[in-house]
Amino acid sequence: MLKVFYGKDGVKARQQAHFAIEAEMTIDKEFVRLEADKYQAGQLLSMSSAASLFSPSSVYLIDFPSASDVFLAEFMDNLEALATSTHLFIVIEEEFLAADKKKISKYAE
């Protein structure tokens, strides 16, 4: 599942994302934050199909993927995998290009 929160008001987007995280978190879910400076190529696709030994699903916060060209490119290339995953991916971003918004809207809730 994929939820994307963005806009010129980054504080508001962050607040909305954290409300969504709080609504989804249960004791049996793992929370993982992905930041651009720590992102490794291939990580998103791997996480979208990963199975956890300790929890049935995870909540991943993708924090400003545009801060890294590789992170943003892999996010855009893997929208379908993120949207169809058993895990929840929540994205915070300030703004996307119009073409990217259109593509994201096909997959995000």
BAFI-3210 file (N, C-alpha, C; in Angstrom, 3 decimals, decimal comma, padded with zeros to 6 digits):
// residues 109
n [1|2|3|4|5|6|7|8|9|10|11|12|13|14|15|16|17|18|19|20|21|22|23|24|25|26|27|28|29|30|31|32|33|34|35|36|37|38|39|40|41|42|43|44|45|46|47|48|49|50|51|52|53|54|55|56|57|58|59|60|61|62|63|64|65|66|67|68|69|70|71|72|73|74|75|76|77|78|79|80|81|82|83|84|85|86|87|88|89|90|91|92|93|94|95|96|97|98|99|100|101|102|103|104|105|106|107|108|109]
n.u [000,843|000,453|000,886|000,966|002,179|002,378|003,419|003,711|003,885|005,807|005,755|003,061|002,558|004,222|002,978|000,468|001,338|002,409|000,100|-001,203|000,567|000,357|-002,303|-002,124|-000,290|000,213|000,709|001,906|003,252|006,123|008,105|009,854|012,138|013,102|015,691|017,153|019,963|020,874|020,039|020,190|020,903|018,387|017,047|014,311|012,743|013,459|012,465|009,750|008,916|009,725|009,597|008,797|010,106|009,103|006,896|003,759|003,498|005,023|005,531|006,699|008,396|009,053|011,172|011,395|012,308|013,359|015,718|017,830|019,054|019,149|017,467|014,986|014,588|014,416|012,193|010,178|010,349|009,466|006,804|004,473|005,173|005,445|002,849|001,359|002,329|002,349|003,116|003,031|003,773|004,663|004,979|006,774|007,041|008,099|007,353|006,327|007,156|004,839|004,356|005,305|003,538|001,173|001,783|002,250|-000,288|-001,731|-001,107|-001,026|-002,896]
n.v [-001,161|002,275|005,535|008,963|012,034|015,354|018,705|022,303|023,204|021,793|021,088|020,636|018,472|016,580|016,338|015,231|012,811|011,596|011,331|009,420|007,286|006,802|005,951|003,528|001,963|-000,870|-003,176|-005,371|-004,510|-003,393|-000,443|001,503|003,936|005,566|007,394|009,770|010,151|007,789|005,865|002,948|001,692|-000,220|-000,869|-000,117|-001,752|-004,262|-004,114|-003,908|-006,449|-008,006|-010,399|-010,530|-011,994|-011,440|-009,749|-009,353|-007,359|-004,262|-000,757|001,694|004,700|006,938|009,379|012,401|011,645|013,028|014,172|012,707|011,691|009,020|007,735|009,025|008,331|005,523|005,308|006,364|004,509|002,189|002,332|000,743|-001,723|-000,893|-000,020|-002,373|-003,959|-005,891|-004,424|-001,131|001,885|005,089|008,303|011,323|014,440|017,564|018,716|017,537|017,055|017,858|015,723|013,572|013,646|012,885|010,248|009,105|009,381|007,321|005,115|005,655|005,972]
n.w [000,000|-000,703|000,363|-000,151|000,880|000,212|-000,619|-000,751|001,814|003,887|006,576|007,150|005,426|006,617|009,142|008,394|007,339|009,635|011,176|009,633|009,940|012,720|012,790|011,483|012,849|014,818|017,498|016,355|014,109|012,375|012,355|010,023|009,037|006,115|004,861|002,645|002,793|003,835|002,180|000,152|-003,049|-004,612|-002,321|-001,832|-003,574|-002,619|000,013|-000,477|-001,114|000,951|003,624|007,002|009,966|012,429|012,340|010,646|008,744|007,700|008,378|006,394|006,316|003,909|003,594|002,175|-000,658|-002,817|-002,061|-002,856|-005,939|-006,790|-004,919|-005,417|-008,130|-007,960|-006,304|-007,994|-010,085|-008,898|-008,108|-008,566|-007,364|-004,704|-004,163|-004,370|-002,427|000,649|002,715|004,187|002,666|003,334|002,157|002,404|001,003|-000,390|-002,904|-006,152|-009,608|-012,247|-014,076|-012,562|-010,394|-011,661|-012,405|-009,865|-008,753|-009,882|-008,400|-005,655|-002,604]
ca.u [000,000|001,251|000,248|001,926|001,810|003,306|002,920|004,681|003,994|006,407|005,344|001,714|002,695|004,813|001,938|-000,495|001,987|002,518|-001,251|-001,450|001,399|-000,268|-003,536|-001,788|000,607|-000,291|001,820|002,558|003,875|007,441|008,234|011,188|012,250|014,101|016,134|017,983|021,396|021,197|019,420|021,064|020,247|017,664|016,436|012,846|012,185|013,679|011,543|008,360|008,601|010,328|008,751|009,426|009,914|008,493|005,643|003,157|003,747|005,784|005,195|007,924|008,303|010,015|011,310|011,977|013,137|014,001|017,026|018,825|018,608|018,953|016,287|013,797|014,427|013,940|010,818|009,308|010,391|008,882|005,491|003,548|005,600|005,128|001,392|000,785|003,006|001,600|003,619|002,565|004,810|004,170|005,985|006,709|007,820|007,609|006,667|006,715|006,870|003,479|004,352|005,478|002,264|000,214|002,185|002,029|-001,729|-002,226|-000,761|-001,169|-004,252]
ca.v [000,000|003,486|006,806|010,027|013,340|016,341|020,062|023,361|023,282|020,525|020,780|020,061|017,141|015,714|016,081|014,299|011,501|011,016|010,908|008,159|006,267|006,484|005,205|002,200|001,204|-001,783|-003,808|-006,396|-003,918|-002,789|000,870|001,758|005,236|005,583|008,751|009,810|010,033|006,414|004,970|002,123|001,291|-001,487|-001,064|-000,031|-002,954|-005,353|-003,966|-004,090|-007,876|-008,701|-011,004|-010,393|-013,115|-011,010|-009,020|-009,682|-006,272|-003,131|000,583|002,363|006,127|007,389|010,773|013,259|010,906|013,929|014,588|011,866|011,335|007,564|007,435|009,483|007,519|004,189|005,463|006,515|003,271|001,065|002,702|-000,390|-002,691|-000,329|000,037|-003,718|-004,644|-006,104|-003,407|000,224|002,867|006,450|009,191|012,752|015,197|018,930|018,906|016,673|017,590|017,522|014,371|012,620|013,634|012,097|008,840|008,711|009,309|006,021|004,062|006,053|006,172]
ca.w [000,000|-000,857|000,685|-000,422|001,434|-000,322|-000,791|-000,463|003,273|004,309|007,950|007,069|004,821|007,646|010,142|007,818|007,249|010,974|011,568|008,923|010,584|014,011|012,531|010,967|013,720|015,836|018,222|015,532|012,924|012,538|011,716|009,484|008,366|005,050|004,556|001,440|003,063|004,234|001,211|-000,679|-004,291|-004,566|-001,007|-001,890|-004,200|-001,679|001,144|-000,910|-001,188|002,093|004,653|008,316|010,876|013,683|012,151|009,353|007,805|008,227|007,925|005,979|006,055|002,907|003,980|001,138|-001,618|-003,776|-001,548|-003,532|-007,292|-006,845|-004,104|-006,138|-009,338|-007,588|-005,829|-009,162|-010,874|-008,158|-007,562|-008,592|-006,348|-003,390|-004,024|-004,256|-001,325|001,885|003,630|003,936|002,397|003,476|001,587|002,684|000,016|-000,517|-004,183|-007,257|-010,925|-012,683|-014,662|-011,463|-009,651|-012,446|-012,287|-008,479|-008,470|-010,362|-007,452|-004,239|-002,072]
c.u [000,898|000,404|001,306|001,375|002,843|002,632|003,982|004,882|004,483|006,009|003,970|001,755|003,242|003,771|000,932|000,083|002,068|001,152|-001,583|-000,652|000,762|-001,532|-003,264|-000,982|-000,170|000,930|002,574|003,210|005,203|007,457|009,678|011,162|013,384|014,429|017,129|019,460|021,829|020,661|020,462|020,273|019,613|016,888|014,895|012,217|012,325|012,680|010,095|007,952|009,129|009,270|009,503|009,141|009,076|007,191|005,090|003,372|004,473|005,215|006,514|007,630|009,429|010,084|012,096|012,887|013,871|015,365|018,166|018,273|018,312|017,673|015,010|013,550|013,888|012,526|009,866|009,252|009,661|007,519|004,532|003,900|005,266|003,622|000,773|001,408|002,058|002,015|003,033|003,765|004,171|005,293|005,711|007,610|007,254|006,817|007,199|006,465|005,488|003,393|004,486|004,200|001,239|000,519|001,910|000,552|-002,364|-002,049|-001,031|-002,630|-004,454]
c.v [001,237|004,710|007,892|011,350|014,347|017,700|021,064|023,557|021,929|020,107|020,111|018,651|016,152|015,358|015,059|012,896|010,834|010,615|009,569|007,021|005,833|005,654|003,766|001,335|000,372|-002,463|-004,815|-005,840|-003,268|-001,450|001,084|003,091|005,173|007,033|008,708|009,586|008,629|005,386|004,244|001,654|-000,089|-001,730|-001,046|-001,298|-004,156|-005,302|-004,223|-005,559|-008,680|-009,266|-010,935|-011,627|-012,723|-010,233|-009,316|-008,596|-005,136|-001,839|001,281|003,831|006,503|008,901|011,564|012,505|011,816|014,435|013,777|011,481|009,842|007,178|007,818|008,636|006,134|004,235|005,526|005,227|002,111|001,372|001,519|-001,422|-002,189|-000,358|-001,340|-004,541|-004,879|-005,104|-002,048|001,144|004,249|007,391|010,632|013,449|016,606|019,117|017,919|017,424|017,118|016,105|013,301|012,520|012,753|010,599|008,321|008,514|007,995|004,919|004,391|006,215|007,622]
c.w [000,000|-000,551|000,552|000,091|000,945|-000,415|-000,420|001,024|003,780|005,705|007,943|006,473|005,839|008,714|009,627|007,716|008,615|011,529|010,908|009,546|011,902|013,829|012,108|011,932|014,743|016,444|017,358|014,266|013,282|011,791|011,286|008,739|007,353|004,711|003,403|001,721|003,479|003,236|000,380|-001,893|-004,148|-003,290|-001,070|-002,463|-003,277|-000,520|000,740|-000,946|-000,008|003,039|005,975|009,166|012,095|013,530|010,762|008,298|008,512|007,687|007,645|005,713|005,099|003,040|002,935|000,176|-002,599|-003,302|-002,161|-004,900|-007,407|-006,102|-004,851|-007,380|-009,004|-007,016|-007,023|-009,990|-010,198|-007,557|-007,506|-007,517|-004,948|-003,146|-003,800|-003,128|-000,144|002,954|003,245|003,758|002,438|003,064|002,009|001,671|-000,059|-001,804|-005,201|-008,561|-011,363|-013,254|-013,581|-010,640|-010,350|-012,311|-010,874|-008,193|-008,949|-009,326|-006,000|-003,858|-001,730]
res [m|l|k|v|f|y|g|k|d|g|v|k|a|r|q|q|a|h|f|a|i|e|a|e|m|t|i|d|k|e|f|v|r|l|e|a|d|k|y|q|a|g|q|l|l|s|m|s|s|a|a|s|l|f|s|p|s|s|v|y|l|i|d|f|p|s|a|s|d|v|f|l|a|e|f|m|d|n|l|e|a|l|a|t|s|t|h|l|f|i|v|i|e|e|e|f|l|a|a|d|k|k|k|i|s|k|y|a|e]
***
